[in-house]
Amino acid sequence: MCELAHAASKCKQTQFKAKHDSLIVRRGKKRAVIAVAHKLLEVGFTVIKNKQPYKDPNIDYQKLIVDKNASRWLKALSKYGYLQKQG
């Protein structure tokens, strides 16, 4: 679990990195890793218990979907005549 916690603390913009960074100053590296491992166990238990996929509260999933698909949506709209090309 500590290896997973160490890897999770390296991921950008996740609750695990935020927890690790906030604890590392006050408690030290080793205790911060243990706390993140505990958090991972809590999240894993909740995912299994509720049978719901994990969603990180720090990530805006709606924005990720729009950023990924916006160009494709605009091409489709212009293809079917809903958008006029300017220029």
Secondary structure, DSSP 8 states (H G I E B T S, - for coil): -HHHHHHHTTSTT-HHHHHHHHHHHHH-HHHHHHHHHHHHHHHHHHHHHHT-----TTS-HHHHHHHHHHHHHHHHHHHTTSS----
